[in-house]
Amino acid sequence: MPRLIDLVTRDPVPIVRWHLAMLFGNIRLAEEAGRVISTLFRLLEDESVFVRASAIASLCLLGKRDRRNRARVIRRIKALQDDRGIAIRTRIRKVLDVLENESKPVPAG
């Protein structure tokens, strides 16, 4: 995991960062959860809309599974509600709805 975290922050190819961001939300994390969440927070500032969207989706999955980090994830995602991209704003709205409502499931896809 440390090698993947290092790679996602340094690889110049957006599709590599995009796929690693997706991967982080779909694996079970133990001691690396805090570091992965911090890394995904950094990816929210990526130039690629695909990387940012994948980071948001993974943060949603991690926040939904881990109540200890949920408030932190919500705060960081809320800060992006005025993002320049409409697709990002739409995703943020959906993710916040899922994270702020315990009974809402994570949408497929």
Backbone as a ProteinNet text record, in pm:
[ID]
protein_1_A
[PRIMARY]
MPRLIDLVTRDPVPIVRWHLAMLFGNIRLAEEAGRVISTLFRLLEDESVFVRASAIASLCLLGKRDRRNRARVIRRIKALQDDRGIAIRTRIRKVLDVLENESKPVPAG
[TERTIARY]
81.1	0	85.8	193	275.3	327.6	360.9	409.8	298.9	176.8	65.2	32.2	37.2	12.2	116.8	241.4	349	328	290.7	270.9	157.7	47.6	-68.1	-39.7	52.3	84	193.2	265.4	378.6	368.1	279.8	273.8	218	285.7	240.4	122.3	87.6	-18.1	-152.9	-246.7	-374.5	-450.2	-445.6	-522.3	-467.7	-340	-281.8	-337.6	-336.7	-390.6	-540	-610.9	-754.9	-785.9	-715.3	-742.9	-699.1	-590.5	-549.3	-648.5	-699.5	-800.6	-923.7	-963.9	-1077.1	-1045.2	-925.6	-884.4	-891.7	-848.4	-842.1	-978.4	-1084.7	-1216.7	-1274	-1212.4	-1268.1	-1187.1	-1092.9	-1018.2	-1034.9	-1024.3	-1033.1	-899.8	-908.3	-787.3	-785.8	-669.1	-654.7	-578.2	-450.2	-371.3	-345.5	-363.8	-336.7	-455.5	-569.4	-690.4	-668.4	-606.4	-582.4	-493.6	-391.5	-299.4	-367.3	-448.4	-520.1	-620.1	-692	-788.1	-716.2	-605	-526.6	-478.7	-439.4	-395.1	-511.9	-628	-745.8	-784.6	-765.9	-790.8	-701.1	-574.7	-483.3	-529	-582.1	-628.5	-752.1	-820.9	-934.9	-892.5	-763.3	-709.3	-641.9	-652.3	-586.6	-644	-562.5	-607.4	-708.1	-705.5	-795.6	-929.9	-1037.4	-1170.7	-1197.8	-1140.2	-1159.8	-1092.6	-974.9	-905.3	-985.2	-1030.8	-1109.1	-1238.4	-1307.1	-1432.5	-1408.6	-1301.3	-1269.7	-1231.8	-1161.4	-1125.9	-1252.5	-1346.9	-1473.4	-1548.2	-1556.5	-1626.7	-1561.2	-1429.1	-1358.9	-1375.7	-1373.3	-1396.2	-1536.7	-1632.4	-1768.5	-1771.1	-1708.4	-1705	-1635	-1522.2	-1447.6	-1524.1	-1585.4	-1663.9	-1786.7	-1847.7	-1966.2	-1929.4	-1814.4	-1770.2	-1712.1	-1649.4	-1574	-1631.3	-1713.2	-1779	-1678.4	-1561.5	-1462.3	-1412.1	-1407.4	-1356.4	-1465.9	-1591.2	-1700.6	-1711.6	-1707.3	-1721.7	-1608.7	-1489.8	-1373.1	-1391.8	-1440.4	-1464.1	-1573.6	-1681.6	-1791.7	-1742.9	-1667.4	-1616.4	-1533	-1446.4	-1356.7	-1433	-1529	-1608.1	-1699.4	-1756	-1841	-1765	-1636.9	-1555.2	-1547	-1584.8	-1576.9	-1711.2	-1810.8	-1943.5	-1947.9	-1851.1	-1846	-1740.1	-1706.3	-1605.7	-1643.7	-1543.9	-1566.4	-1636.8	-1629.6	-1689.4	-1828.5	-1922.6	-2059.7	-2067.6	-1989.6	-1990.1	-1941	-1842.1	-1789.6	-1894.2	-1958.6	-2061.8	-2177.3	-2215.8	-2323.5	-2283.4	-2162.2	-2114	-2106.4	-2060.3	-2050.1	-2188	-2285.7	-2421.6	-2472	-2449.6	-2493.3	-2417.7	-2287.3	-2204.4	-2244	-2266.1	-2306.5	-2440.6	-2532	-2660.6	-2641.6	-2553.5	-2526.7	-2457.8	-2360	-2282.9	-2360.9	-2448.2	-2522.2	-2651.5	-2690.3	-2811	-2772.7	-2772.5	-2729	-2803.3	-2930.5	-3010.8	-2990.5	-2926.4	-2905.2	-2789.9	-2813.2	-2702.8	-2615	-2495.7	-2406.4	-2460.4	-2481.1	-2533.5	-2437.4	-2489.9	-2405.7	-2331.2	-2208.8	-2129.9	-2060.6
-119.6	0	126.6	132.4	253.8	285.5	183.7	208.5	265.6	216.9	268.8	412.9	442.2	578.6	672.5	630.2	711.1	730.2	624.4	629.9	724.7	720	802.3	951.5	987	1129.2	1177.5	1084.9	1127.3	1089.3	999	954.4	1065.8	1095.3	1204.1	1166.6	1040.2	993.9	995.2	1078.2	1089.8	958.2	871	746.4	655.4	665.4	588.5	642.3	775.5	836.5	806.5	810.9	786	644.2	546.6	408.2	376.5	434.7	413.5	478.4	595	659.5	570	506.3	412.8	291.9	241.1	123.8	149.8	266.5	295.7	284.9	315.1	305.2	165.3	76.8	-57.6	-166.8	-130.1	-230.7	-203.4	-306.1	-292	-239.1	-135.5	-73.7	-91.2	-110.2	-119.4	3.3	-13	97.8	208.4	182.5	284.8	375.2	355.3	430.9	581.4	627.4	771.1	826.7	753.5	799.4	797.6	696.4	688.6	803.6	832	942.6	1074.7	1096.9	1219.8	1228.1	1115.6	1111.3	1143.6	1087.3	1117.3	1264.6	1323.1	1467.3	1546.7	1506.6	1574.8	1558.1	1441.5	1416.4	1498.3	1550.6	1638.2	1767.9	1795.7	1915.7	1882.8	1759.6	1717.1	1793.8	1811.5	1881.6	1800.1	1668.2	1580.9	1565.9	1592.9	1576.9	1430.2	1338.8	1196	1153.9	1206.9	1177.5	1234.6	1358.5	1420.6	1343.2	1302.8	1228.7	1093.4	1026.4	897.2	914.3	1020	1047.1	1071.9	1145.7	1171.4	1041.1	957.3	829.1	741.1	735.1	652.6	708.4	839.4	899.9	868.7	863.6	826.1	683.6	591.6	452.8	439.6	506.7	498.8	565.7	679.5	748.5	670	601.4	521.6	399.9	339.2	220.9	255.2	372.1	405.9	531.7	511.6	624.5	720.8	669.8	755.4	864.5	836.3	933.7	1005.5	967.5	1022.5	1175	1230	1375.6	1449.1	1397.1	1456.9	1455.5	1344.2	1332	1429.2	1436.5	1527.6	1671.7	1712.3	1851.1	1882.7	1790.8	1816.3	1818.6	1730.7	1727	1849.5	1891.9	2012	2134.5	2138.5	2252.1	2262.7	2156.9	2156.1	2180.7	2219.5	2237.8	2343.2	2430.8	2534.4	2503	2376.9	2336.2	2389	2413.3	2468.4	2370.8	2241.3	2141.3	2099.4	2103.1	2064.2	1916.6	1832	1689.2	1667	1743.9	1733	1781.7	1893.5	1945.1	1845.1	1782.9	1683.9	1563.5	1515.5	1400.6	1435.7	1554.7	1597.7	1599.6	1652.1	1657.5	1515.7	1420.7	1282.5	1217.1	1239.7	1180.6	1235.3	1365.4	1423.1	1366.9	1345.9	1287.9	1148.1	1068.9	933.1	936.3	1022.5	1025.7	1086.9	1179.3	1246.5	1174.6	1075.6	998.4	851.4	809.8	674.4	566.6	588	484.1	479.1	580.5	582.2	490.2	401.3	315.9	389.9	341.2	395.5	350.9	445.2	405.1	314.9	226.3	139.4	226.6	189	263.3	377
0	0	0	77.5	72.9	-67.9	-145.5	-282.5	-370.7	-353.5	-432.2	-394.2	-265.7	-220.1	-277.9	-276.5	-333.8	-484.1	-552.3	-697.2	-735.7	-663.1	-699.5	-685.6	-601	-584.2	-677.5	-740.2	-823.7	-970.6	-1005.8	-1145.1	-1233.6	-1344.6	-1431.7	-1522.1	-1527.6	-1617.5	-1542.6	-1588.8	-1517.7	-1502.8	-1602.7	-1592.5	-1482.2	-1452.8	-1341.7	-1209.9	-1194.8	-1071.9	-1057.5	-1168	-1170.6	-1121.8	-1175.8	-1137.8	-995	-952.7	-813.7	-717.8	-752.9	-669.4	-657.3	-766.8	-763.3	-675.3	-688.1	-611.5	-461	-417	-274	-205.1	-275.7	-214.6	-213.7	-288.6	-304.5	-237.2	-154.5	-78.9	69.9	146.4	292.3	344.2	423.5	478.4	628.8	681	826.7	873.3	895.1	948.7	847.8	718.9	617.7	589.2	653.1	620.3	629.6	735.7	751	641.5	606.8	501.6	364.6	339.6	212.6	201.9	307.5	305.3	281.1	346.9	323.6	179.2	124	-15.9	-109.1	-81.7	-163.8	-151.7	-34.9	-19.8	-114	-125.1	-218.1	-362.3	-394.5	-531	-566.6	-467.1	-495	-563.8	-561	-626.2	-759.3	-804.1	-928	-1047	-1148.9	-1269.5	-1349.9	-1337.1	-1411.8	-1340.3	-1412.2	-1355.9	-1322.4	-1398.9	-1373	-1241.9	-1216.1	-1090.3	-973.8	-987.2	-879.6	-854.2	-961.3	-946.5	-879	-915.4	-853.5	-706.6	-675.4	-535.7	-452.7	-508.3	-438.1	-414.8	-517.1	-503.6	-397.9	-398.4	-299	-158.9	-146	-14.1	36	-54.3	-16.3	38.9	-32.5	12.8	147.8	162.2	288.4	401.9	374.4	476.7	518.6	425.6	457.1	543	515.3	590.9	727.4	738.5	860.4	924.4	1025.5	1092.6	1156	1195	1260.7	1168.1	1039.4	942.8	865	887.4	806.8	817	937	952.7	881.5	891	824.3	672.1	618.9	475	431.7	507.6	473.7	470.4	570.9	574.6	451.3	414.1	300.2	168.7	154.4	31.3	21.7	133.8	132.9	83.2	111.1	68	-84.1	-154.6	-301.4	-369.2	-294.5	-352.1	-462.8	-465.6	-570.3	-674.8	-692	-789.6	-928.2	-1008.8	-1142.6	-1236.4	-1206.8	-1294.7	-1250.5	-1342.6	-1308.6	-1270.8	-1337.2	-1304.1	-1161.1	-1119.6	-982.7	-883.5	-912.5	-821.3	-807.9	-918	-914.7	-830.1	-849.7	-772.5	-624.2	-594.4	-454.6	-389.5	-458.7	-405.4	-372.9	-462.8	-440.7	-325	-320.3	-215.4	-77.8	-69.4	59	104.5	11.3	45.7	105.7	46.2	94.8	231.3	246.3	371.1	487.5	457.8	565.2	603.9	526.7	555	572.1	694.9	731	652.4	625.7	560	408.6	350.5	205.3	168.8	72.8	26.9	-72.9	-90.1	-191.8	-327.5	-419.9	-551.4	-625.2	-705.3	-788.8	-889.4	-917.2	-1014.9	-951.3
[MASK]
+++++++++++++++++++++++++++++++++++++++++++++++++++++++++++++++++++++++++++++++++++++++++++++++++++++++++++++

